[in-house]
Amino acid sequence: MPLPDLLTRPLRAPLRHWVLSAFPRDPASSLDYDHPHGDPGWFGPDSATWRVHGDFPGMLAGGLAALTLQTLHPLALAGVWDHSNFRDDLLGRLRRTTAFVGGTTYAPRAQADALIERVRQIHTRVRGHGEDGRPYAADDPHLLTWVHVTEAYSFLQGYRRYSHVALPAGAADRYYGEVRRLAEALGARAVPASEREVLDYFRRVQPELVCSERSRVVLGLLAQVRLPVPAAGLSRDLFLLAAAALLPAWAVALLRHTPQQQRQARVAAHALWAIAPMFRAALSDGIASRACRRVGRSPDQLTRWPAQPRATN
């Protein structure tokens, strides 16, 4: 059972400090989540995306799960290996990814469009060859689809596991259908638009995946990342293990997680589920809340699912 409200109130301030230390708000950011009034951005307040992406524990655990999955594709990993400073600034990479997802989800449309275009331009410069000599390009639609599907799947699994909000029938398909548009804007093609299509996609792509020595190096760095927060090692391990609990069975097998590691993941998942509601209470002024107020809605509505959300084009 979740902890009673009276017991959790004293913990909200430390949790808020933890989140803002790990993922600080950039005062120099050009994103304005408060203006222009009435602008719903890419998705809008009735969307599945605003609900799924508004749950911090599920999104952080889901993001770490997605990163774990992405290390299994040799060509996707080669681009990171050759063109990223992940060895020296893995936390910075995580922060930039978080900022992109938050901006494209909740920022006004023109600002979200600018984020997408900037990433598209960066992708045009990321090219090379994998360990086996095959060429890769970050704007390859096949690789873009892989990255997108791993993220969408993991975010949704994180929401299911940690949000304390029941996912209504059809909501998963609604979510995949919405975020597909964003992947296509980045250049992905043949993007799965339903839960069944996502599972079919994973079955088709599995022969391309491998847990290589490069995979182990990146995952090893992730397991050692230092967050500028209290109890840094403990909180890092909690989220990494809670992320491992979200992985599909085929990925657990490919990563060769031991029975002990799987038990640790289940324990961490229960622990994160227990404290997850406190994150929402501690972050009541986050970008999801600001976006709701921009369009004249109460942020509380993101804890409920409308039966027939109005689509935003």
Secondary structure, 3 states (H helix, E strand, C coil): CCCCHHHHHHHHHHHHHHHHHHCCCCCCCCCCCCCCCCCCCCCCCCCHHHHHCCCHHHHHHHHHHHHHHHCCCHHHHHHHHHHCCHHHHHHHHHHHHHHHHHHHHHCCHHHHHHHHHHHHHHHCCCEEECCCCCEEECCCHHHHHHHHHHHHHHHHHHHHHHCCCCCCCCHHHHHHHHHHHHHHHHCCCCCCCCHHHHHHHHHHHHHHCCCCHHHHHHHHHHHHCCCCCCCHHHHHHHHHHHHHCCCCHHHHHHHCCCHHHHHHHHHHHHHHHHHHHHHHHHCCCCHHHHHHHHCCCCHHHHHCCCCCCCCCC
